[in-house]
Amino acid sequence: MAVRADPETELGVAGPAEAKLDICIVSWRTRDLLRTCLGSVVGRSAAGEVVVVDNDSRDGTAEMIRVEFPGVRLIANDRNAGFAAGSNQALEATRGPFVLLLNPDTEVQEGALEALLEALAEDERMGAVAAQLVLPDGSIQPSCRSFPEPAALLFEATRLAALSPRSQVLGRYRMTYWDHDSRREVDQPMASALALRRAALDEVGLFDEQFPLYFNDVDLCFRLRQAGWTIVFEPRAKVIHYYGQSSTWQVRPPAILESHRSLMRFYRKHYRGRMCSCTYAAVVGAAWLTMWPRAAAAWLAAKLRPG
């Protein structure tokens, strides 16, 4: 259930200087990364309420928040509810007109929150604004993709996209033709640092919990675009992403399997019955064929990794 914001706090009434971003974080076994993340947003002038939903980490996360960040609202689950359900808990616990979904393995840089709010102020039909993700070595992390339409997935499965990454046709799924260093409208940015307009969520709904870990952000963005909301990538808002260090990567082979299953759920929800049965069967078949080699490679890499 969406929580409606107080209309008096919309940017058009309060102005960009007074607007704030409520911040929603879902954590699972990321205590030390989360400490860095919270330190980068708590006390910032553009930050509103900060809510952390901890999915039964059992690593001292809850205790760390209570002791070191007493002003943060903690929702401590007694089980791992998944990212989608945890995010919905956090979204329902906040009431501001603008909310930032933030991964616990991120560190928000100076001016990023303000840049996101300024972007949202430009257009009342802008439903979401994504920050630029920067890896610890300073390089830009590609974080946006087009929607997984059949042709785009076919180019990925046949490796044509890898052969011609600069092609706007063949490389369109991963958007490898773009450097992620300019502002533009996009289909589906990662939800690692994604600002959302509450009015857009009120219209399309929160995360669909049938996508517990993967494709929940793709599904949300798809529904936003279908409803006429725009989604923008804003490179002025920079967020360091400690990619590969969160707990999800500790169980990567099962995560790969879940990612492919979620892709198939996405197709059943949005494309089944809307495309010819042959095309639908080809996409599902390709998903299955590419899933097992990826999972096997990840399992082998985990076995060979030192320590």
HELIX and SHEET records of a PDB file:
HELIX    1   1 PRO A    7  THR A    9  5                                   3    
HELIX    2   2 LEU A   11  ALA A   14  1                                   4    
HELIX    3   3 ARG A   31  GLY A   39  1                                   9    
HELIX    4   4 THR A   61  GLU A   68  1                                   8    
HELIX    5   5 GLY A   82  ALA A   93  1                                  12    
HELIX    6   6 ALA A  112  GLU A  122  1                                  11    
HELIX    7   7 PRO A  150  ALA A  157  1                                   8    
HELIX    8   8 LEU A  160  LEU A  163  1                                   4    
HELIX    9   9 ARG A  198  VAL A  204  1                                   7    
HELIX   10  10 ASN A  216  GLN A  226  1                                  11    
HELIX   11  11 SER A  247  VAL A  251  5                                   5    
HELIX   12  12 ARG A  252  HIS A  270  1                                  19    
HELIX   13  13 SER A  277  LEU A  304  1                                  28    
SHEET    1   A 8 ARG A  73  ASN A  77  0                                        
SHEET    2   A 8 ALA A  47  ASN A  55  1                                        
SHEET    3   A 8 LEU A  21  SER A  27  1                                        
SHEET    4   A 8 PHE A  98  LEU A 102  1                                        
SHEET    5   A 8 ALA A 193  ARG A 197 -1                                        
SHEET    6   A 8 MET A 126  VAL A 134 -1                                        
SHEET    7   A 8 THR A 230  HIS A 241  1                                        
SHEET    8   A 8 THR A 106  VAL A 108 -1                                        
SHEET    1   B 8 ARG A  73  ASN A  77  0                                        
SHEET    2   B 8 ALA A  47  ASN A  55  1                                        
SHEET    3   B 8 LEU A  21  SER A  27  1                                        
SHEET    4   B 8 PHE A  98  LEU A 102  1                                        
SHEET    5   B 8 ALA A 193  ARG A 197 -1                                        
SHEET    6   B 8 MET A 126  VAL A 134 -1                                        
SHEET    7   B 8 THR A 230  HIS A 241  1                                        
SHEET    8   B 8 ARG A 184  GLU A 185 -1                                        
SHEET    1   C 2 CYS A 144  ARG A 145  0                                        
SHEET    2   C 2 GLN A 188  PRO A 189 -1                                        
END                                                                             
